[in-house]
Amino acid sequence: MNISVVIPTYNRRDLLKRALLSVLAQTSLPTETIVIDDGSTDDTAAMIRAEFPAVRYYYQENQGVSSARNTGIQQATGNWIAFLDSDDEWLPEKLTRQQAALTAHPDSRICHTEEQWIRNGVRVNPAKQYAKIGGWIFNECLPLCAISPSTVLIHHSIFAAIGLFDSELPACEDYDLWLRITARYPVLLIEEPQIKKHGGHADQLSQQHWGMDRFRIVALQKIITGGQLSAENQQAAVAMLVKKAEIYLNGMIKRGKTEETLYYQKLIQKFTA
């Protein structure tokens, strides 16, 4: 199994070092590790040259995490892609466990794992709605992002079939991708945590963008109008879009946002007519 690890990064030199060390600590090493530097100005390149000379390093002008991941996918030579966010780290058995599961289920094309949550250096218990599941999980992906990028191992053929990350979305780009994947593929799950998911720092996308559901609403519109969902999944996606839009509409009304209020009123009417 040839695995390419894709790590997007932006001004996270020290956190990136931790992530790379966790790749090197794997009991089954990947075929290659690719770092896509999305315009860093913090000597990331010098650190990689000095400490991780085997890493394939690419620099691009700042275009966002989706563009960086897409560049990594396009540069990868492996038939399997593993993503690792530069602020997260893998536990040592991560790739070994996933390879064993995929070998046992040779028709599977995507595998994810449970995760440990670390907030400001302290381990915390995730809320129940963030518990990971496997199988045909499209419905479970509708409310929120049910798969973490740092946990997945994905066959390269999936991207040829459903496309890459949507670089037009400033956030929730992974939510958009998981909807497209889980509408067509079942997902394997390793039930034991295989990554440490770090949070609480200011440069996380969830800290930079208010009203994250507005991006999920865009993703839902895309997949609903794409014409590739089963009737059952289409109905579930429309119901979730209307639910999220109604909640968002109420917020816009309270804030006196006239233009946004009219937009979401028309959107709800479109999908409930």
DRENTITI-437110 format. One line per 4 residues: their letters; for each residue y, x, z of N, C-alpha, C. Coordinates in steps of 0.1 Angstrom, whole numbers, padded with zeros to 4 digits. Last residue first. Layout:
DRENTITI-437110
A> Y/X/Z/Y/X/Z/Y/X/Z; ...
***
This chain:
DRENTITI-437110
ATFK> 0249/-0409/-0017/0251/-0421/-0026/0238/-0426/-0032; 0247/-0387/-0002/0242/-0399/0004/0243/-0411/-0005; 0258/-0366/-0016/0244/-0365/-0013/0239/-0377/-0005; 0285/-0374/-0019/0277/-0370/-0031/0262/-0371/-0028
QILK> 0294/-0378/0007/0292/-0390/-0002/0283/-0386/-0014; 0295/-0352/0015/0286/-0361/0022/0283/-0373/0013; 0316/-0343/-0002/0302/-0336/-0002/0292/-0346/0004; 0337/-0358/0006/0332/-0360/-0007/0318/-0354/-0008
QYYL> 0340/-0347/0032/0338/-0362/0030/0332/-0364/0017; 0346/-0321/0027/0333/-0324/0033/0330/-0339/0032; 0371/-0323/0015/0360/-0317/0008/0347/-0321/0014; 0387/-0336/0034/0384/-0343/0022/0372/-0337/0014
TEET> 0387/-0315/0053/0382/-0328/0057/0378/-0336/0044; 0400/-0294/0040/0386/-0293/0043/0379/-0306/0047; 0426/-0306/0039/0419/-0302/0027/0404/-0301/0029; 0432/-0310/0067/0431/-0321/0057/0423/-0318/0045
KGRK> 0425/-0303/0097/0423/-0296/0084/0421/-0306/0073; 0426/-0310/0124/0437/-0315/0114/0436/-0307/0101; 0406/-0306/0141/0416/-0295/0139/0427/-0298/0129; 0391/-0329/0139/0397/-0325/0152/0408/-0315/0150
IMGN> 0382/-0326/0112/0391/-0337/0116/0398/-0334/0129; 0365/-0303/0114/0377/-0303/0106/0387/-0314/0109; 0345/-0314/0131/0353/-0302/0135/0366/-0301/0127; 0335/-0333/0114/0341/-0337/0127/0350/-0326/0132
LYIE> 0324/-0316/0094/0335/-0325/0091/0342/-0330/0104; 0303/-0304/0107/0314/-0296/0103/0326/-0305/0100; 0286/-0327/0110/0291/-0319/0122/0303/-0311/0119; 0282/-0333/0083/0289/-0343/0092/0294/-0336/0105
AKKV> 0269/-0310/0074/0282/-0313/0068/0290/-0323/0077; 0245/-0311/0088/0254/-0300/0090/0268/-0303/0085; 0235/-0335/0077/0236/-0334/0091/0246/-0323/0094; 0234/-0329/0049/0242/-0340/0054/0245/-0339/0069
LMAV> 0215/-0309/0050/0228/-0306/0045/0238/-0317/0050; 0192/-0322/0059/0198/-0311/0067/0212/-0308/0063; 0187/-0340/0038/0190/-0345/0052/0197/-0335/0061; 0182/-0322/0018/0194/-0331/0017/0197/-0336/0031
AAQQ> 0158/-0310/0027/0170/-0302/0025/0183/-0310/0025; 0141/-0332/0027/0144/-0325/0040/0156/-0317/0039; 0140/-0338/0000/0145/-0348/0009/0149/-0342/0022; 0129/-0314/-0010/0142/-0319/-0014/0148/-0328/-0005
NEAS> 0104/-0314/0001/0113/-0304/0005/0128/-0307/0001; 0093/-0336/-0013/0093/-0336/0002/0104/-0326/0007; 0094/-0328/-0039/0102/-0340/-0035/0103/-0340/-0020; 0100/-0293/-0042/0091/-0304/-0042/0099/-0316/-0037
LQGG> 0127/-0276/-0060/0120/-0281/-0047/0111/-0292/-0050; 0141/-0270/-0082/0128/-0264/-0080/0121/-0268/-0068; 0168/-0276/-0086/0158/-0284/-0093/0144/-0278/-0092; 0192/-0268/-0075/0184/-0258/-0084/0173/-0265/-0091
TIIK> 0204/-0283/-0057/0208/-0286/-0071/0200/-0277/-0080; 0193/-0273/-0034/0191/-0287/-0037/0193/-0289/-0052; 0201/-0247/-0033/0187/-0249/-0035/0184/-0263/-0039; 0230/-0250/-0031/0224/-0242/-0042/0209/-0246/-0044
QLAV> 0233/-0265/-0007/0237/-0271/-0020/0230/-0263/-0032; 0223/-0245/0011/0216/-0258/0009/0220/-0265/-0004; 0244/-0226/0009/0230/-0223/0005/0222/-0235/0003; 0265/-0241/0019/0266/-0236/0005/0251/-0233/0000
IRFR> 0256/-0245/0045/0258/-0256/0037/0259/-0252/0022; 0257/-0219/0054/0244/-0225/0053/0245/-0237/0044; 0284/-0216/0055/0277/-0208/0045/0263/-0213/0043; 0290/-0233/0076/0296/-0235/0062/0289/-0227/0052
DMGW> 0278/-0223/0098/0271/-0234/0091/0278/-0237/0077; 0296/-0205/0110/0285/-0200/0101/0278/-0211/0093; 0323/-0205/0122/0317/-0216/0115/0306/-0212/0105; 0336/-0172/0117/0335/-0184/0124/0328/-0195/0116
HQQS> 0325/-0139/0115/0328/-0151/0107/0326/-0163/0116; 0319/-0118/0131/0331/-0116/0122/0335/-0129/0115; 0297/-0122/0145/0309/-0120/0153/0321/-0120/0144; 0278/-0122/0125/0280/-0135/0133/0292/-0134/0142
LQDA> 0278/-0096/0116/0284/-0106/0108/0287/-0119/0116; 0288/-0071/0141/0278/-0081/0135/0285/-0092/0127; 0306/-0055/0153/0306/-0055/0138/0295/-0063/0132; 0305/-0056/0180/0316/-0064/0174/0314/-0064/0159
HGGH> 0273/-0063/0196/0284/-0054/0191/0293/-0061/0181; 0252/-0081/0202/0263/-0080/0211/0275/-0071/0207; 0219/-0068/0196/0230/-0076/0194/0241/-0074/0204; 0188/-0056/0182/0200/-0054/0190/0212/-0063/0186
KKIQ> 0156/-0061/0183/0167/-0067/0176/0179/-0065/0185; 0129/-0042/0179/0139/-0045/0189/0151/-0049/0181; 0097/-0054/0166/0110/-0048/0165/0118/-0050/0177; 0074/-0067/0171/0073/-0054/0164/0086/-0047/0162
PEEI> 0058/-0090/0193/0071/-0084/0188/0068/-0070/0182; 0030/-0108/0180/0036/-0099/0190/0048/-0092/0184; 0023/-0122/0157/0028/-0130/0169/0034/-0121/0179; 0030/-0119/0125/0025/-0111/0136/0031/-0117/0148
LLVP> 0025/-0143/0099/0033/-0139/0111/0024/-0130/0120; 0031/-0150/0064/0023/-0145/0075/0031/-0141/0087; 0041/-0178/0047/0046/-0166/0054/0035/-0163/0064; 0039/-0192/0013/0036/-0192/0028/0039/-0179/0034
YRAT> 0064/-0198/-0011/0054/-0189/-0006/0051/-0192/0009; 0084/-0216/-0019/0074/-0212/-0029/0062/-0204/-0023; 0102/-0220/0001/0099/-0231/-0008/0088/-0229/-0017; 0106/-0194/0011/0096/-0203/0018/0094/-0216/0010
IRLW> 0125/-0184/-0007/0111/-0178/-0006/0102/-0188/0000; 0148/-0199/-0004/0142/-0198/-0017/0128/-0193/-0017; 0152/-0196/0024/0150/-0209/0018/0143/-0208/0004; 0157/-0168/0025/0144/-0174/0031/0142/-0188/0026
LDYD> 0181/-0166/0012/0170/-0160/0006/0157/-0166/0012; 0198/-0180/0030/0197/-0184/0016/0185/-0179/0010; 0195/-0164/0053/0192/-0178/0053/0189/-0183/0039; 0208/-0141/0043/0193/-0140/0046/0188/-0155/0047
ECAP> 0234/-0148/0041/0227/-0144/0029/0212/-0144/0031; 0251/-0154/0062/0239/-0163/0060/0232/-0160/0047; 0282/-0143/0046/0272/-0144/0057/0261/-0154/0054; 0294/-0143/0021/0298/-0133/0031/0289/-0133/0043
LESD> 0278/-0147/-0009/0278/-0152/0004/0283/-0141/0014; 0275/-0132/-0032/0287/-0140/-0031/0288/-0146/-0017; 0250/-0121/-0033/0261/-0112/-0028/0274/-0119/-0028; 0221/-0132/-0024/0233/-0138/-0030/0245/-0130/-0025
FLGI> 0193/-0111/-0030/0202/-0117/-0021/0215/-0121/-0029; 0175/-0120/-0061/0179/-0111/-0050/0187/-0119/-0040; 0148/-0141/-0073/0161/-0135/-0074/0163/-0127/-0061; 0122/-0151/-0076/0132/-0160/-0070/0146/-0154/-0069
AAFI> 0106/-0132/-0090/0104/-0146/-0092/0115/-0155/-0087; 0115/-0107/-0083/0115/-0110/-0097/0113/-0125/-0099; 0110/-0109/-0056/0123/-0109/-0060/0125/-0111/-0075; 0082/-0109/-0055/0089/-0121/-0050/0103/-0121/-0056
SHHI> 0073/-0084/-0062/0072/-0095/-0072/0080/-0107/-0068; 0073/-0068/-0039/0084/-0067/-0048/0085/-0078/-0059; 0065/-0084/-0009/0060/-0079/-0021/0072/-0079/-0031; 0079/-0076/0023/0079/-0085/0011/0074/-0078/-0001
LVTS> 0081/-0078/0056/0075/-0069/0046/0072/-0079/0034; 0106/-0082/0082/0098/-0086/0070/0092/-0075/0062; 0123/-0077/0103/0108/-0079/0106/0100/-0080/0094; 0149/-0075/0096/0142/-0063/0101/0127/-0064/0103
PSIA> 0156/-0102/0090/0154/-0092/0079/0146/-0080/0084; 0139/-0128/0106/0149/-0117/0107/0146/-0107/0097; 0138/-0163/0100/0131/-0149/0098/0142/-0139/0099; 0153/-0185/0103/0140/-0185/0110/0132/-0171/0108
CLPL> 0184/-0195/0107/0177/-0184/0101/0164/-0181/0109; 0183/-0231/0109/0189/-0218/0112/0180/-0207/0105; 0172/-0255/0097/0183/-0256/0107/0190/-0242/0109; 0153/-0246/0077/0165/-0254/0073/0175/-0254/0084
CENF> 0129/-0234/0083/0140/-0225/0079/0153/-0233/0077; 0112/-0255/0087/0116/-0247/0099/0128/-0238/0096; 0107/-0262/0061/0114/-0271/0070/0119/-0264/0082; 0092/-0239/0052/0105/-0243/0046/0113/-0252/0056
IWGG> 0068/-0227/0059/0078/-0229/0070/0092/-0233/0064; 0036/-0225/0058/0046/-0230/0050/0057/-0235/0058; 0031/-0196/0080/0026/-0207/0072/0036/-0212/0062; 0044/-0190/0114/0039/-0187/0101/0035/-0199/0093
IKAY> 0073/-0186/0135/0061/-0192/0131/0057/-0188/0117; 0093/-0175/0163/0088/-0173/0149/0075/-0181/0147; 0119/-0190/0181/0105/-0186/0181/0100/-0185/0167; 0144/-0201/0183/0142/-0189/0175/0128/-0183/0175
QKAP> 0143/-0223/0200/0144/-0225/0185/0143/-0213/0177; 0142/-0211/0225/0129/-0216/0219/0131/-0218/0204; 0161/-0181/0227/0160/-0195/0229/0147/-0200/0221; 0148/-0149/0239/0154/-0158/0228/0152/-0172/0232
NVRV> 0156/-0131/0268/0146/-0140/0261/0153/-0149/0251; 0167/-0097/0266/0169/-0111/0270/0158/-0119/0263; 0174/-0064/0277/0164/-0073/0271/0166/-0088/0276; 0205/-0049/0272/0196/-0056/0282/0187/-0065/0274
GNRI> 0224/-0038/0255/0215/-0029/0261/0205/-0035/0271; 0236/-0061/0244/0244/-0051/0252/0235/-0043/0261; 0205/-0075/0241/0219/-0078/0241/0227/-0069/0250; 0176/-0076/0223/0184/-0067/0232/0198/-0071/0231
WQEE> 0146/-0092/0218/0160/-0093/0217/0167/-0084/0228; 0117/-0085/0199/0124/-0084/0212/0139/-0084/0210; 0099/-0106/0177/0109/-0096/0180/0113/-0096/0194; 0072/-0113/0153/0081/-0116/0165/0090/-0104/0168
THCI> 0074/-0108/0118/0069/-0105/0131/0078/-0112/0141; 0062/-0115/0084/0072/-0112/0094/0066/-0111/0108; 0053/-0111/0050/0048/-0111/0064/0060/-0108/0073; 0044/-0122/0018/0055/-0119/0028/0049/-0120/0042
RSDP> 0022/-0127/0003/0033/-0118/-0003/0044/-0116/0006; -0013/-0131/0003/0000/-0133/0009/0010/-0123/0003; -0038/-0126/-0007/-0030/-0135/-0015/-0016/-0136/-0009; -0052/-0111/0013/-0047/-0104/0001/-0038/-0113/-0008
HATL> -0054/-0108/0043/-0049/-0120/0036/-0043/-0115/0022; -0060/-0083/0052/-0069/-0094/0056/-0066/-0107/0048; -0038/-0070/0043/-0051/-0066/0038/-0061/-0077/0040; -0019/-0081/0060/-0018/-0084/0045/-0031/-0080/0038
AAQQ> -0026/-0071/0085/-0026/-0086/0082/-0026/-0089/0067; -0024/-0043/0080/-0037/-0049/0084/-0037/-0064/0081; 0004/-0042/0076/-0005/-0038/0065/-0019/-0044/0068; 0014/-0050/0101/0016/-0058/0089/0007/-0055/0078
RTLK> 0005/-0029/0117/0001/-0043/0120/0002/-0052/0108; 0018/-0007/0106/0004/-0007/0107/-0001/-0022/0109; 0045/-0014/0109/0040/-0013/0096/0025/-0014/0096; 0046/-0014/0139/0051/-0025/0130/0044/-0025/0117
EPLW> 0040/0003/0159/0029/-0003/0152/0033/-0012/0141; 0065/0012/0172/0057/0021/0164/0046/0015/0155; 0093/-0010/0165/0083/-0005/0174/0072/0002/0166; 0124/-0004/0149/0110/-0008/0148/0103/-0003/0160
EDDS> 0157/-0015/0155/0147/-0004/0155/0133/-0011/0155; 0191/-0022/0143/0178/-0025/0149/0169/-0013/0149; 0213/-0015/0129/0215/-0016/0143/0202/-0020/0150; 0206/-0015/0102/0208/-0002/0108/0211/-0002/0123
DLFA> 0177/-0034/0094/0191/-0033/0097/0195/-0021/0105; 0153/-0029/0072/0156/-0026/0085/0171/-0025/0086; 0127/-0043/0051/0141/-0041/0054/0143/-0037/0069; 0103/-0032/0028/0106/-0035/0043/0120/-0033/0045
IWNG> 0085/-0041/0000/0098/-0038/0005/0099/-0042/0020; 0059/-0029/-0021/0063/-0037/-0009/0076/-0031/-0004; 0057/-0011/-0041/0054/-0025/-0045/0057/-0034/-0033; 0083/0014/-0043/0071/0008/-0037/0069/-0006/-0042
TAQQ> 0107/0022/-0052/0096/0025/-0061/0083/0019/-0056; 0141/0009/-0052/0128/0011/-0045/0117/0013/-0056; 0164/0002/-0063/0161/0016/-0063/0147/0019/-0058; 0165/-0025/-0059/0165/-0020/-0073/0161/-0005/-0074
IGTN> 0167/-0026/-0031/0156/-0032/-0038/0154/-0026/-0052; 0192/-0014/-0028/0180/-0008/-0023/0167/-0013/-0029; 0209/-0032/-0040/0208/-0019/-0045/0196/-0012/-0041; 0205/-0054/-0022/0201/-0055/-0036/0200/-0041/-0042
RASS> 0216/-0043/0002/0202/-0046/0001/0197/-0047/-0013; 0243/-0042/-0007/0236/-0030/-0003/0221/-0032/-0004; 0249/-0069/-0012/0249/-0060/-0023/0241/-0047/-0020; 0246/-0078/0014/0238/-0083/0004/0237/-0074/-0008
VGQN> 0266/-0065/0029/0252/-0062/0031/0243/-0067/0020; 0295/-0052/0009/0288/-0062/0017/0273/-0059/0018; 0308/-0033/-0005/0306/-0046/-0012/0298/-0056/-0004; 0324/-0003/-0006/0320/-0014/0003/0320/-0027/-0005
EQYY> 0308/0019/-0030/0320/0013/-0024/0316/0000/-0017; 0278/0036/-0020/0285/0027/-0029/0298/0022/-0022; 0253/0061/-0019/0266/0056/-0015/0272/0047/-0025; 0220/0067/-0009/0229/0062/-0020/0242/0057/-0013
YRVA> 0193/0087/-0002/0206/0082/0003/0214/0079/-0009; 0161/0090/0010/0169/0088/-0003/0182/0080/0001; 0152/0114/0034/0157/0100/0031/0164/0100/0017; 0147/0140/0039/0137/0133/0031/0142/0119/0027
PFEA> 0166/0149/0057/0168/0153/0043/0158/0146/0034; 0180/0141/0083/0169/0133/0076/0169/0136/0061; 0199/0158/0092/0188/0154/0101/0177/0147/0094; 0218/0164/0072/0214/0174/0082/0202/0171/0089
RIMA> 0220/0142/0056/0217/0155/0050/0212/0164/0060; 0228/0123/0076/0215/0122/0069/0211/0135/0063; 0253/0133/0084/0243/0132/0094/0229/0131/0087; 0267/0131/0060/0265/0144/0065/0254/0144/0076
ATDD> 0268/0103/0057/0262/0111/0047/0258/0125/0052; 0284/0094/0079/0270/0090/0077/0262/0100/0068; 0310/0099/0084/0302/0111/0083/0287/0107/0083; 0324/0074/0083/0321/0080/0096/0311/0092/0095
TSGD> 0328/0056/0064/0338/0067/0065/0336/0075/0078; 0307/0038/0040/0310/0044/0054/0321/0055/0053; 0299/0022/0018/0313/0026/0020/0317/0032/0033; 0272/0015/0025/0281/0006/0018/0296/0009/0021
DIVI> 0244/0033/0018/0257/0034/0025/0268/0026/0018; 0212/0027/0020/0223/0023/0011/0236/0023/0020; 0184/0047/0023/0196/0042/0030/0207/0039/0019; 0149/0044/0021/0162/0044/0013/0173/0039/0022
TETP> 0119/0061/0024/0130/0054/0031/0143/0055/0024; 0086/0057/0012/0099/0062/0011/0109/0054/0020; 0061/0049/0022/0061/0058/0011/0075/0065/0009; 0059/0049/0059/0062/0043/0045/0061/0053/0034
LSTQ> 0032/0056/0081/0045/0060/0076/0047/0053/0062; 0019/0042/0108/0016/0043/0093/0030/0045/0087; 0032/0045/0131/0018/0051/0131/0013/0051/0116; 0066/0055/0131/0056/0046/0127/0042/0053/0127
ALVS> 0087/0072/0135/0078/0071/0146/0066/0061/0143; 0104/0070/0114/0096/0082/0115/0085/0081/0125; 0116/0046/0122/0108/0046/0110/0099/0058/0110; 0130/0054/0144/0120/0044/0146/0111/0043/0134
LLAR> 0149/0071/0132/0139/0077/0141/0127/0067/0143; 0165/0052/0119/0156/0061/0111/0146/0068/0120; 0177/0039/0141/0168/0031/0132/0159/0041/0124; 0192/0060/0152/0181/0054/0160/0172/0046/0151
KLLD> 0209/0065/0130/0200/0075/0135/0189/0070/0143; 0224/0041/0131/0215/0044/0119/0205/0055/0123; 0239/0045/0153/0229/0034/0153/0219/0037/0142; 0255/0066/0144/0247/0068/0155/0236/0057/0156
RRNY> 0268/0054/0120/0261/0066/0120/0251/0068/0131; 0279/0031/0108/0270/0030/0120/0261/0042/0121; 0293/0024/0085/0300/0029/0097/0291/0027/0110; 0269/0005/0073/0283/0006/0071/0289/0011/0084
TPIV> 0238/0001/0055/0246/0006/0067/0260/0007/0063; 0204/-0009/0048/0218/-0010/0045/0227/-0005/0057; 0174/0003/0041/0183/0002/0053/0197/0002/0048; 0142/-0002/0031/0156/-0003/0027/0165/-0006/0039
VSIN> 0112/0014/0025/0120/0009/0035/0135/0009/0030; 0084/0007/0005/0098/0013/0005/0106/0006/0016; 0050/0013/0004/0061/0006/0011/0074/0014/0010; 0020/0008/-0011/0032/0016/-0012/0044/0008/-0006
M> -0012/0009/0000/0000/0000/0000/0012/0009/0000
***
